[in-house]
Amino acid sequence: QRIKNYFLSYLPFLNWIYRYNLTWFWSDLIAGLTVGAIVIPQGMAYAGLAKLAPQFGLYSSFVGVMIYWFFATSKDISIGPVAVVSALTGSVVEAVRKDHPNYESYIVASALCLISGCIVFALGMFRLGFIVDFIPLPALAAFMTGSALNIAMGQIPVMMGNNKHLNTRQSTYLVFGNFWKQIQHCNLNAALGLASLVLLYFIRFICICVGRRFPKREKFFFFLSTLRVVFVILLFLLISWLINRHDPEHPRTSILGKIPRGFQNMGVPYIDKTLLSGIVSYLPSTVIVLLIEHVAIAKSFGRINNYIIDPNQELIAIGVTNIFGPFFGAYPATGSFSRTAIKSKAGVRTPLAGLISGLLIILGIYALTEMFFWISQASLAAVIIHAVGDLIIGPQTLKRFWQVSPIEFFIFWIGVIVTIFSSIEMGIYITVISSGALLLFRIAKARGDFVGRVQIQQIKLNSDGHARITNRNIYVPLDHSDGTNPTIIPISPGNGIFIYRLNESFLYPNANYYMERLVEQIFRETKPGKINLYGSLGEQPWNLKASRHPKKDQRSDDQRPRLHALILDFTGVAHLDITGLQNLVDVRRQLDRYADKKVNWHFVGLSNPWMKRALVSAGFGSSDQG
């Protein structure tokens, strides 16, 4: 049974395949054909971003949908070429070939795919899927928005036909400036590209409006809208053929050209030390994007459709897909937001829909390559611009970022600006590092509150209908830092007794900060046990603010109470580490000396026996106490 459960955990399809039925099949057939029709033109378009021939986009599309369903815990995800990963792959290909021109582009891309796939697979096997949770939404939104702007700006010259006169791989702001400098070189491609882009948005707008106007036919217009990419590509393929059919060797507009039938680049991927050293610096950014884009999309659609995905299993699925992909000539692939959204809305029932998409892609690879010859590159550029436009965060989301967390709002803009003025890789690193730094800062500056008692009266009705008044005590911050009603005045314990509430785990980043605030407040509100704590002038610490004449201090009329007891509320503390415990021991010694007696320490709200055990080992109480 244990062996069976082990295999079931890594091959989730075994849990549902025996229940597969005709109802599921028809839903999967519709969704699979829809996604398959869309991924063919998208795959060829994204291959251009990766600096590869169009057929490599088809190979990646095929492997993604054919392998993923074996390992999937999401029915909606569509794995294949995506814009951001394709752009990253293109950067790696160009960088490696600049130093080592003897490597073919597809060899570099396949090596990147295989190694990044192995890393992601290892992360999944070691159950490290939780690391995706450390990437917050603003950081994800920042690099997606920045990447979308970067990709769109790189494709505008292709759409307008003047891409041969400028370097579209430069920083976004440079491409933008150089595009306008070379605007006079735009040609007939601009007519095809702009018309394609306008038509894509027009069809979507019309289908949305008509669907809202006729709710009963909304699903029909949804399918019309999803097939707009296929329609536009076919329409402008026909126009491209009419323009260039008389002289295909010297076309008047940019076309894809000859695409070989079948899998022409199958084989064992080639990797050597030189190639490995060339791509190793790009692996972190590639792995980060593969992880967060896929898992974030899978979790999102899991919540929408009311099921739970396993992040570790999803990492295994991405890893296996990218490990086997290079043997078919594929480059790195991950979950696509646009195709996943379409697949979900099309009513997909199981991951098996990917198999149907794969069969349609096979048809394209073996039967439609001659037709692909006439596809307009300007139209493909318009398809990319249209697709990445949905990745740009809108003003309403930005407004919510500002209202909830202004700091994360600024992190978002830092990530976008770095991506525009530097590169996608740098934007990824900056957003991840900034988010990590913010997390550490929030942990290190965790808030602790001195709390006081507030008595609350509750009126309850007895079974006989008579009112009964009950009183209960609650404890709130004395300074109202948690937003409690400022007109309510908490009663301080007083008489040298303090109640201090810790609101986060007591760990090494914040232990010193917690204790500094605690000691500061105690020193401010109590007097030392001895009138002259340090005796002679020579015994005083050099940084102590005190009178130059200690004897005068003995006549002090200090009315503050002496310190008697300290109550620490650990209700919000989930973990206590060695550094935190040592800080407690050090502060106990400091306060005992300050009070000139043993200060009573009390702990409330201890959530687990390990914390009790740690405190007992440090001398706070004994093991026979409750």
C-alpha positions in Angstrom: 0.0 0.0 0.0 2.9 2.4 0.8 4.5 1.7 -2.5 1.2 2.3 -4.3 0.6 5.6 -2.5 4.2 6.6 -3.3 3.6 6.1 -7.0 0.2 7.8 -6.9 1.8 10.9 -5.3 4.2 11.3 -8.3 1.7 10.2 -11.0 -1.6 11.9 -10.0 -3.3 10.9 -13.3 -3.7 7.4 -11.8 -6.1 8.8 -9.3 -8.7 9.9 -11.9 -7.9 8.1 -15.2 -10.0 5.0 -14.4 -13.0 7.3 -13.8 -12.7 9.0 -17.2 -16.0 9.2 -19.1 -17.6 10.5 -22.2 -18.8 13.7 -20.6 -15.3 14.6 -19.5 -14.0 13.7 -23.0 -16.2 16.1 -24.9 -15.3 19.0 -22.6 -11.6 18.1 -22.9 -11.9 17.8 -26.7 -13.3 21.3 -27.0 -10.7 22.8 -24.6 -7.8 20.8 -26.2 -8.6 21.8 -29.7 -9.1 25.4 -28.8 -5.7 25.6 -27.0 -4.0 23.6 -29.7 -5.2 26.0 -32.4 -3.9 29.0 -30.4 -0.5 27.5 -29.3 0.6 26.8 -32.9 0.8 30.5 -34.0 1.9 31.6 -30.5 4.6 29.0 -30.3 6.1 30.1 -33.7 5.9 33.7 -32.6 7.6 33.1 -29.3 10.4 31.1 -30.9 11.4 34.4 -32.5 11.8 35.9 -29.1 14.1 33.1 -28.2 16.2 33.7 -31.3 15.2 30.4 -32.7 13.6 29.2 -35.9 9.7 28.9 -35.8 9.7 25.1 -35.6 11.4 25.1 -32.2 8.3 26.8 -30.8 6.2 24.0 -32.2 8.5 21.4 -30.6 8.3 23.1 -27.2 4.5 23.4 -27.5 4.2 19.7 -28.3 6.4 18.4 -25.5 4.8 20.7 -23.0 1.2 19.5 -23.5 2.1 15.9 -24.1 4.2 15.3 -21.0 2.6 17.6 -18.4 -0.7 15.7 -18.0 1.0 12.7 -16.6 2.3 14.7 -13.6 -0.3 17.5 -13.3 -2.3 18.5 -10.3 -3.9 21.3 -12.3 -6.5 20.6 -14.9 -6.2 24.1 -16.4 -2.5 24.8 -16.9 -1.2 24.8 -20.4 2.6 24.3 -20.6 4.5 25.6 -23.6 6.4 28.6 -24.9 5.7 31.8 -23.0 6.8 35.3 -23.7 9.0 36.0 -20.7 10.8 32.7 -20.7 11.3 33.0 -24.5 12.8 36.5 -24.1 15.1 35.2 -21.4 16.2 32.3 -23.6 16.9 34.8 -26.4 19.1 36.8 -24.1 21.1 33.6 -23.1 21.4 32.5 -26.8 22.7 35.9 -27.9 25.1 36.2 -24.9 26.6 32.7 -25.3 26.9 33.0 -29.1 28.6 36.4 -28.8 31.5 34.7 -27.0 31.2 31.3 -28.7 29.7 31.7 -32.2 30.4 28.0 -33.0 27.4 26.9 -30.9 24.1 26.8 -32.8 21.2 28.8 -31.2 19.1 25.7 -30.6 22.0 23.9 -28.9 22.3 26.7 -26.4 18.6 26.8 -25.8 18.4 23.0 -25.4 21.2 23.0 -22.9 19.5 25.8 -20.9 16.3 23.9 -21.0 17.8 20.6 -19.8 19.8 22.1 -16.9 17.0 24.4 -15.6 14.7 21.4 -15.9 17.0 19.3 -13.7 17.2 22.1 -11.1 13.4 22.6 -11.0 12.9 18.8 -10.8 15.3 18.6 -7.8 13.4 21.4 -6.0 10.2 19.5 -6.5 11.7 16.2 -5.3 13.1 17.9 -2.2 9.6 19.3 -1.5 10.8 22.9 -1.8 7.7 24.2 -3.6 7.1 26.5 -0.6 9.9 28.9 -1.8 7.5 30.3 -4.4 5.5 31.7 -1.5 8.4 34.0 -0.7 7.8 35.9 -3.9 5.0 38.5 -3.1 2.4 39.6 -5.6 4.0 43.1 -6.2 7.3 41.6 -7.1 5.6 39.1 -9.5 3.6 41.9 -11.0 6.7 44.1 -11.4 8.8 41.7 -13.4 5.8 40.6 -15.5 4.9 44.3 -16.3 8.5 45.2 -17.0 9.0 42.1 -19.1 5.8 42.8 -21.0 7.0 46.4 -21.8 10.5 45.0 -22.7 9.0 42.4 -25.1 6.4 44.7 -26.6 9.0 47.4 -27.4 11.3 44.8 -28.9 8.5 43.6 -31.2 7.2 47.0 -32.4 10.1 47.5 -34.9 9.4 44.0 -36.2 5.7 44.9 -36.6 6.6 48.1 -38.4 9.3 46.7 -40.6 12.3 48.7 -39.5 13.9 46.1 -37.1 16.8 45.5 -39.5 18.0 49.1 -38.8 18.2 48.8 -35.0 19.1 46.3 -32.2 15.9 45.1 -30.6 17.8 43.3 -27.8 19.0 46.6 -26.2 17.4 48.0 -23.1 13.8 49.0 -23.6 14.4 52.8 -23.4 17.2 52.5 -26.1 15.0 50.5 -28.4 12.2 53.1 -27.9 14.5 56.0 -28.8 16.2 54.2 -31.7 12.9 53.2 -33.1 11.8 56.8 -33.6 15.2 57.6 -35.1 14.7 54.9 -37.7 11.0 55.5 -38.2 11.6 56.5 -41.9 12.6 52.9 -42.6 9.1 51.5 -41.9 7.7 49.7 -44.9 4.8 47.6 -46.1 5.1 45.3 -43.0 3.8 48.2 -40.9 0.4 48.0 -42.8 0.1 44.3 -42.1 1.4 44.5 -38.5 -0.8 47.5 -37.4 -3.8 46.1 -39.1 -3.3 42.7 -37.3 -2.9 44.4 -34.0 -6.0 46.6 -34.4 -8.1 43.6 -35.6 -7.0 41.5 -32.6 -8.2 44.1 -30.2 -11.3 44.9 -32.2 -12.5 41.3 -32.3 -12.0 40.9 -28.6 -13.8 44.2 -27.9 -16.8 43.2 -30.1 -17.0 39.7 -28.7 -17.0 41.0 -25.1 -19.7 43.6 -25.8 -21.9 41.3 -27.7 -21.5 38.5 -25.1 -22.6 40.9 -22.4 -25.5 42.0 -24.5 -26.6 38.4 -25.1 -25.7 36.4 -21.9 -27.2 33.2 -23.3 -24.7 33.2 -26.1 -21.7 34.5 -24.1 -19.9 31.2 -24.4 -20.2 31.2 -28.1 -18.7 34.7 -28.4 -16.0 33.6 -26.0 -14.9 30.9 -28.4 -15.0 33.4 -31.2 -12.8 35.7 -29.2 -10.3 33.0 -28.3 -9.8 32.0 -31.9 -9.1 35.6 -33.0 -5.3 34.9 -33.1 -5.9 31.9 -35.5 -8.3 34.0 -37.6 -5.9 37.0 -37.9 -2.9 34.8 -38.7 -4.8 33.0 -41.4 -6.3 36.2 -42.9 -2.9 37.9 -43.1 -1.3 34.7 -44.3 -3.6 34.9 -47.3 -2.8 38.6 -47.8 0.9 37.8 -47.5 0.6 35.1 -50.1 -1.2 37.4 -52.5 1.5 40.0 -52.1 4.5 37.7 -52.3 3.4 34.7 -54.4 5.0 35.8 -57.6 8.5 36.1 -56.0 8.8 34.1 -52.8 12.6 34.3 -53.0 12.5 38.1 -52.7 9.3 38.8 -50.7 8.0 42.4 -50.4 7.0 41.7 -46.8 8.8 39.6 -44.1 7.5 36.0 -44.0 8.5 33.0 -42.0 10.0 31.1 -44.9 10.6 27.4 -45.1 9.8 25.3 -42.0 11.0 21.7 -42.1 8.4 18.9 -41.6 8.6 16.7 -38.5 11.1 16.7 -35.7 14.3 17.6 -37.4 16.3 18.2 -34.3 15.6 15.1 -32.2 18.6 13.7 -30.3 20.6 13.9 -27.2 21.3 17.5 -26.1 24.9 18.6 -26.4 26.5 20.1 -23.3 30.2 20.7 -22.6 32.1 22.7 -20.0 32.4 25.8 -22.2 28.7 25.8 -22.9 27.8 25.2 -19.2 30.0 28.0 -18.1 28.3 30.3 -20.6 24.8 29.7 -19.4 25.3 29.1 -15.6 25.0 32.8 -14.7 21.5 32.9 -16.4 20.2 29.8 -14.6 18.9 31.6 -11.5 16.7 34.0 -13.4 15.4 31.2 -15.7 14.6 28.9 -12.8 12.9 31.8 -10.9 10.6 32.6 -13.9 9.8 28.9 -14.5 8.8 28.5 -10.9 6.8 31.5 -10.0 5.0 32.0 -13.3 3.8 28.4 -13.4 2.9 27.9 -9.7 1.3 31.3 -9.4 -0.9 30.6 -12.4 -1.7 27.1 -11.1 -2.7 28.3 -7.7 -4.8 31.1 -9.1 -6.9 28.9 -11.3 -7.1 26.2 -8.6 -8.8 28.8 -6.4 -11.0 30.0 -9.2 -12.2 26.4 -10.0 -12.2 25.2 -6.4 -9.4 22.6 -6.3 -6.0 22.4 -4.6 -2.7 22.0 -6.5 0.5 20.6 -5.1 3.3 23.0 -5.7 6.0 20.3 -5.2 4.3 18.1 -7.8 3.9 21.0 -10.2 7.7 21.6 -9.9 8.3 18.0 -10.8 6.0 18.3 -13.8 7.8 21.4 -15.1 11.1 19.7 -14.4 10.3 16.5 -16.3 8.8 18.6 -19.2 12.0 20.6 -19.6 14.3 17.5 -19.1 12.7 15.6 -21.9 12.0 18.6 -24.1 15.5 19.1 -25.4 15.5 15.5 -26.8 12.8 16.7 -29.2 14.5 20.1 -29.9 12.4 22.1 -27.4 13.6 25.1 -25.4 12.4 26.1 -21.8 8.7 26.0 -21.3 6.3 26.8 -18.4 2.7 27.6 -17.7 1.0 30.2 -20.0 -1.4 32.6 -18.4 -3.4 33.4 -21.6 -3.7 29.8 -22.7 -4.6 28.6 -19.2 -7.3 31.2 -18.9 -8.7 30.1 -22.3 -8.5 26.4 -21.3 -10.3 27.1 -18.0 -13.1 29.1 -19.6 -13.5 26.5 -22.3 -14.7 24.1 -19.7 -11.7 21.7 -19.4 -12.4 18.8 -17.1 -9.1 17.0 -16.8 -5.4 17.4 -17.7 -5.9 14.9 -20.6 -7.0 17.9 -22.7 -3.3 18.5 -23.2 -3.0 15.2 -25.2 -5.6 16.5 -27.6 -3.7 19.8 -28.0 -0.6 17.7 -28.7 -2.3 15.8 -31.5 -3.3 19.0 -33.2 0.3 20.3 -32.9 1.5 17.1 -34.5 -0.8 17.8 -37.4 0.7 21.2 -37.8 4.3 20.0 -37.6 3.7 17.3 -40.3 1.0 18.6 -42.5 0.8 22.4 -42.4 4.5 23.5 -42.7 4.1 24.5 -46.3 1.3 26.8 -45.4 3.3 28.3 -42.6 5.9 29.5 -45.2 3.6 32.5 -46.0 2.9 33.7 -42.4 3.6 37.4 -42.0 6.3 38.1 -39.4 4.7 41.5 -38.8 1.4 39.7 -37.9 3.3 37.4 -35.5 4.9 40.4 -33.9 1.4 41.9 -33.4 0.3 38.6 -31.8 3.1 38.8 -29.3 2.4 42.5 -28.5 -1.3 41.6 -28.1 -0.5 38.7 -25.8 2.0 40.5 -23.5 -0.4 43.5 -23.2 -2.5 41.4 -20.8 0.5 41.0 -18.5 0.7 44.8 -17.8 -0.8 45.7 -14.4 -3.7 48.1 -14.7 -4.3 51.3 -12.7 -6.9 49.7 -10.4 -4.4 47.1 -9.2 -1.7 49.8 -8.7 -4.2 51.9 -6.7 -4.8 48.9 -4.4 -1.1 48.3 -4.0 -0.7 51.9 -2.8 -3.7 51.7 -0.5 -2.5 48.4 1.1 1.3 48.8 1.2 3.0 51.9 -0.2 6.4 50.3 0.3 5.5 47.4 -2.0 4.1 49.9 -4.4 7.5 51.4 -4.7 9.1 48.0 -5.0 6.8 47.4 -8.0 8.0 50.6 -9.7 11.6 49.8 -8.9 11.3 46.5 -10.6 9.6 47.9 -13.7 12.1 50.8 -14.0 15.1 48.4 -13.7 13.7 46.1 -16.3 13.1 49.0 -18.7 16.5 50.6 -18.2 18.5 47.4 -17.8 17.2 43.9 -18.6 14.6 41.3 -17.7 17.1 39.3 -15.7 18.2 42.3 -13.6 14.5 43.3 -13.0 13.9 39.8 -11.7 16.9 39.9 -9.4 16.0 43.4 -8.1 12.4 42.6 -7.3 13.2 39.3 -5.6 16.0 40.9 -3.5 13.9 43.9 -2.6 11.0 41.7 -1.5 13.4 39.5 0.5 14.9 42.6 2.1 11.5 44.0 3.0 10.5 40.6 4.5 13.7 40.5 6.7 13.2 44.2 7.7 9.6 43.5 8.8 10.7 40.4 10.8 13.7 42.3 12.3 11.5 45.3 13.3 8.6 43.2 14.6 6.4 45.1 16.9 6.1 44.4 20.6 3.5 46.1 22.8 3.1 47.0 26.4 -0.5 46.1 27.2 -3.0 47.1 29.8 -6.3 45.8 31.0 -9.7 46.9 29.7 -12.9 45.6 31.3 -15.7 44.8 28.9 -19.4 44.3 29.9 -21.6 41.9 28.0 -25.3 41.7 28.3 -26.8 38.2 27.8 -30.4 37.0 28.0 -31.1 34.1 30.3 -33.5 31.3 29.3 -36.3 33.1 31.3 -35.7 36.3 29.3 -34.0 38.3 32.0 -30.8 40.2 31.2 -27.5 39.1 32.8 -24.4 41.3 32.8 -21.0 39.6 32.6 -17.6 41.2 32.8 -14.4 40.0 31.1 -11.0 41.5 30.8 -9.1 42.0 27.5 -5.6 43.4 27.1 -4.8 46.0 24.5 -1.7 48.1 23.8 -1.3 51.1 26.1 -0.4 53.4 23.2 -3.3 52.2 21.0 -0.8 51.1 18.3 -3.1 48.4 17.1 -5.8 50.9 16.1 -8.1 50.3 19.1 -10.5 53.1 20.1 -8.4 55.9 21.5 -11.1 57.0 23.9 -10.8 53.6 25.8 -8.0 54.0 28.4 -6.3 50.7 29.3 -5.3 50.2 32.9 -1.6 49.7 33.3 -0.6 46.9 35.7 1.6 49.5 37.5 3.6 49.0 40.7 6.7 47.9 38.7 4.8 45.2 36.8 4.9 45.1 33.0 3.0 43.0 30.4 4.8 42.8 27.1 3.2 41.2 24.1 5.3 39.9 21.2 3.5 39.9 17.9 5.9 37.8 15.8 8.1 34.7 16.3 11.1 35.4 18.6 14.0 34.8 16.3 17.5 36.0 15.7 16.6 38.8 13.3 14.2 40.5 15.8 15.3 39.2 19.2 17.6 42.2 20.0 15.0 44.7 18.7 12.3 43.2 21.0 14.6 43.3 24.1 15.9 46.8 23.4 12.4 48.2 23.4 11.5 46.2 26.5 14.5 47.4 28.5 14.2 51.0 27.3 10.6 51.2 28.6 11.4 49.5 31.9 14.3 51.9 32.5 12.1 54.8 31.7 9.2 53.9 34.0 11.1 52.4 37.0 13.9 53.4 39.2 16.9 51.2 40.0 17.1 49.0 43.1 20.0 51.0 44.4 19.8 54.8 44.6 23.3 54.9 43.2 23.5 51.8 41.1 27.2 52.1 40.2 28.7 53.6 43.4 31.7 55.8 42.8 32.2 57.9 39.7 34.9 55.5 38.6 32.5 52.6 38.5 30.0 54.3 36.2 29.8 53.3 32.6 31.3 55.9 30.3 28.1 56.5 28.4 25.8 56.8 31.4 23.8 60.0 31.6 24.2 60.9 35.3 25.3 63.6 37.7 29.0 64.3 38.0 28.6 64.1 41.9 27.1 60.7 42.8 26.4 61.7 46.4 23.9 64.2 45.3 21.9 61.4 43.6 21.4 59.7 47.0 19.0 62.6 47.9 16.9 61.8 44.8 13.2 62.0 45.3 12.4 59.6 42.4 8.8 58.6 42.7 8.9 55.8 40.1 8.3 52.3 41.3 10.9 49.6 41.5 10.8 46.7 39.0 9.0 43.7 40.4 7.7 41.4 37.7 7.6 41.0 33.9 4.9 39.1 32.1 5.7 38.1 28.5 2.7 37.3 26.2 3.9 34.7 23.7 0.4 34.2 22.1 1.8 35.5 18.8 5.1 33.6 19.0 5.2 30.4 16.9 9.0 29.8 17.2 11.8 30.6 19.6 15.4 30.1 18.5 18.7 29.9 20.4 19.5 33.6 19.8 16.1 34.7 21.1 16.5 32.5 24.2 20.0 33.9 24.9 18.6 37.4 24.6 16.0 36.5 27.3 18.8 35.2 29.6 20.9 38.3 29.1 18.0 40.7 29.7 17.1 38.7 32.9 20.6 39.2 34.2 20.5 42.9 33.3 17.2 43.5 35.0 18.1 41.6 38.1 21.1 43.8 38.5 19.1 46.9 37.7 16.4 46.0 40.3 19.0 44.7 42.8 16.9 41.6 43.3 15.4 38.7 41.4 12.8 39.9 39.0 9.8 37.6 38.6 9.3 36.4 35.0 6.0 34.9 33.8 5.2 33.6 30.3 1.7 33.2 28.9 0.3 31.9 25.7 3.1 29.3 25.0 1.9 27.5 21.9 4.1 24.4 21.9 6.0 22.2 24.3 9.3 22.9 22.6 9.2 26.5 23.7 8.4 25.5 27.3 11.3 23.0 27.2 13.7 25.7 25.9 12.6 28.2 28.6 13.0 25.6 31.4 16.5 24.7 30.1 17.4 28.4 30.4 16.2 28.6 34.0 12.7 30.1 33.5 10.6 27.9 35.6 10.8 24.1 36.1 9.6 21.1 34.2 7.1 20.1 36.9 5.2 23.4 36.4 2.1 23.4 34.2 
